[in-house]
Amino acid sequence: MQTTMIHGRELAYREAGAGEGKPTVLLIHGMAGSSNTWREMIPRLEDHLHVIAPDLPGHGESSLEFDDYSLGSMASALRDLLVVKGVTRCTVIGQSLGGGVALQFVYQYPEFCERIALIDSGGLGKEVSWILRMLAVPGAGLLLSGAAAPVFVNAGKSVRRFFQDKGIRAAAMDESWAAFESLGRPGHRRAFFKTLRAVVDNTGQAVSAANRFHLAGQLPVQLIWGDRDPIIPVSHGHATHEAIPGSRLAIIPGVGHYPHVEDPAAVERVLLDFMTSTEPGYIGHEALGKLVSAGAPQR
């Protein structure tokens, strides 16, 4: 794990596979997660790609002192990280909330972007798990602070160890538990609620990239979805695929919200094929001006 200073605050990140001529991929994790979510993917990708996987502001080992947890602010922090690392072009890959950040990054900093891959992404439709809708309601923080108290976290760890000792281990459960466990720390819990309420309200996802699909569609686009995702429905993947001409859609059977953890070999195959069979896109300032002024095509 490495850290760098971004405007006086620490941003943590993992880096692997740096080498002459390798294309860079920026891996963006989901809400209440960290770069550790890519632990299965980084070893699979580093022989072929230069991988940078940050902990988003307020997540993992990054500073809890960031003021703004909106998608725009997170995209800016990632741009700053790339600038510090001397990276001028990359493929942006985001999972869940990270997909929404990736879409925002393409919108704000298209000149950095070669391709975009979205894994069970947020920001593509209204529907989202009822649990996240409930947590977005004012006052939910008090309830969660009790549920995530050390006594319950420790009890949950004991139950989890019991099942693991019996040989029962579910990758999706491990990932969800890691997210829940992080909320036992007050600073991370505050960052979680600020992040959540920037993108979700009691009716569902409060932000949508649908009116900017024509911009993302200027780049090669790969969508990856687990067919059993209980958090964000696979129908969002199908609808986005139909809305972006030339995009690719890979449905991973038998997995849920975390395909990169539940079936990393399948995700590896999709991503490496995507990287090797597409040419990097580029959105210049002149093209960007036309796209912005034209707006989204009517459907």
SVG drawing of the C-alpha trace seen along z (x, -y; Angstrom):
<svg xmlns="http://www.w3.org/2000/svg" viewBox="-39 -24 49 52">
<polyline fill="none" stroke="black" stroke-width="0.4" points="0.0,0.0 1.3,-3.5 0.0,-7.0 0.4,-10.4 -0.7,-13.8 -3.6,-15.4 -4.1,-19.0 -2.8,-18.3 -4.8,-15.0 -3.5,-11.5 -4.9,-9.3 -3.9,-5.6 -3.5,-3.4 -2.2,-0.1 0.0,0.0 1.2,3.0 2.6,3.9 4.3,0.6 6.4,1.0 7.3,-0.5 4.5,-0.4 1.8,1.1 -1.6,-0.6 -2.8,-1.9 -6.1,-0.8 -7.6,-2.8 -9.7,-0.4 -12.4,-2.2 -14.0,-0.3 -17.6,-0.6 -19.2,-2.2 -17.8,-1.3 -15.1,0.7 -11.5,0.2 -8.8,1.1 -8.6,4.5 -11.7,5.5 -9.4,5.9 -7.1,8.4 -8.1,11.2 -7.9,9.0 -4.6,7.2 -2.4,10.3 -4.3,11.4 -3.9,8.1 -0.4,6.9 1.5,9.0 -0.4,7.2 -1.4,3.8 -0.2,1.0 -2.7,1.1 -3.6,-1.8 -6.3,-1.0 -7.0,-3.9 -8.9,-4.0 -11.5,-6.6 -11.6,-9.6 -13.0,-8.6 -12.5,-4.9 -9.9,-2.3 -6.6,-3.9 -7.3,-7.3 -7.8,-10.4 -11.2,-10.9 -10.7,-14.6 -11.9,-15.2 -14.7,-17.7 -16.8,-16.6 -17.8,-13.1 -19.8,-13.8 -19.1,-11.9 -17.5,-15.1 -15.2,-15.5 -14.1,-11.9 -13.5,-12.1 -11.3,-15.2 -9.3,-13.3 -8.6,-10.5 -7.6,-13.0 -5.1,-14.5 -3.7,-11.0 -3.1,-10.4 -1.4,-13.8 0.9,-13.0 1.7,-9.6 2.4,-11.2 -0.4,-9.2 -2.0,-11.1 -4.3,-8.3 -6.0,-5.3 -8.9,-2.8 -11.3,-3.5 -12.9,-0.5 -15.4,-1.0 -17.6,1.4 -20.9,0.3 -20.3,-3.3 -17.0,-3.1 -18.9,-2.8 -20.7,-6.0 -17.4,-7.7 -15.9,-6.3 -18.8,-7.8 -18.3,-11.1 -14.6,-10.9 -15.2,-10.4 -17.6,-13.4 -15.2,-15.7 -11.9,-14.6 -12.5,-12.9 -9.0,-13.7 -7.6,-11.2 -9.9,-8.3 -9.2,-5.6 -11.9,-3.1 -14.5,-2.6 -15.6,0.7 -18.5,0.8 -19.0,3.7 -22.5,3.9 -22.4,0.1 -24.3,-2.5 -25.7,-5.6 -27.5,-3.7 -31.0,-3.5 -33.3,-4.3 -33.6,-0.8 -31.3,0.1 -31.4,2.4 -34.0,1.5 -31.2,1.6 -29.4,-1.3 -32.7,-3.2 -33.4,-2.8 -29.9,-3.8 -30.3,-7.0 -33.2,-8.1 -32.3,-10.8 -31.6,-9.2 -30.4,-5.9 -26.9,-6.7 -27.9,-6.3 -29.4,-2.8 -26.3,-1.7 -23.9,-3.0 -25.6,-0.6 -25.6,2.3 -22.0,1.7 -20.9,1.5 -17.9,3.6 -19.9,6.2 -22.0,7.0 -19.0,6.9 -17.1,9.3 -20.1,11.6 -20.4,11.6 -16.7,12.4 -17.1,15.4 -20.0,16.7 -18.1,16.1 -15.1,18.0 -17.3,20.9 -18.6,21.3 -15.1,20.8 -13.8,23.6 -16.5,25.8 -15.3,25.0 -18.2,22.7 -17.0,19.6 -18.8,17.2 -16.8,14.5 -19.8,12.1 -20.5,12.5 -16.9,11.8 -17.0,8.6 -20.3,7.4 -18.9,8.2 -15.7,6.2 -17.9,3.2 -20.1,3.6 -17.1,4.0 -15.6,0.7 -18.7,-1.1 -17.8,-0.2 -15.2,-3.0 -16.9,-6.4 -14.9,-8.3 -15.6,-5.7 -19.2,-5.7 -19.5,-9.5 -17.8,-9.2 -20.2,-6.4 -23.3,-8.4 -22.0,-11.5 -21.2,-9.3 -24.4,-7.4 -26.6,-10.5 -24.8,-12.1 -26.1,-9.3 -29.1,-7.5 -32.3,-8.7 -35.3,-6.9 -36.7,-6.4 -33.6,-4.9 -30.5,-6.1 -30.6,-9.9 -28.1,-10.5 -28.1,-9.2 -25.6,-9.3 -28.3,-8.5 -28.2,-12.0 -24.5,-11.6 -24.3,-8.2 -23.6,-9.8 -20.4,-11.1 -19.3,-7.8 -20.2,-6.1 -17.4,-7.9 -15.1,-5.4 -15.0,-1.6 -17.5,-0.6 -17.6,2.8 -20.4,3.6 -20.0,6.6 -22.8,7.8 -23.6,10.7 -26.9,12.3 -27.8,12.6 -27.0,9.1 -29.3,8.3 -28.1,4.7 -28.3,3.2 -30.4,5.3 -28.9,6.8 -31.6,5.0 -29.5,1.8 -26.8,3.5 -29.1,4.6 -30.7,1.1 -27.3,-0.7 -26.0,1.8 -29.0,0.9 -28.6,-2.8 -24.9,-2.9 -24.3,-1.7 -21.2,0.4 -21.0,1.2 -20.3,4.7 -22.2,6.6 -20.9,9.7 -23.3,11.4 -21.5,13.6 -23.7,16.5 -24.2,17.5 -22.7,14.5 -24.0,11.4 -22.8,7.8 -19.1,8.6 -18.2,10.6 -14.5,9.5 -14.4,11.4 -16.9,14.2 -15.6,15.2 -12.3,13.3 -11.2,15.6 -14.3,14.7 -13.9,11.0 -10.2,11.3 -11.1,12.9 -13.6,10.2 -11.3,7.3 -8.2,8.6 -10.2,9.3 -11.7,5.8 -8.3,4.3 -6.6,6.2 -9.5,6.1 -10.3,2.4 -8.4,-0.7 -8.1,-3.5 -10.7,-6.2 -10.1,-9.9 -12.5,-12.8 -10.8,-16.0 -12.0,-19.5 -13.7,-20.2 -15.6,-16.9 -16.5,-17.5 -17.9,-20.9 -20.2,-19.4 -21.3,-16.6 -22.1,-18.9 -24.0,-21.4 -25.9,-18.7 -27.1,-17.0 -28.3,-13.4 -30.1,-12.0 -33.9,-11.6 -35.1,-8.1"/>
</svg>
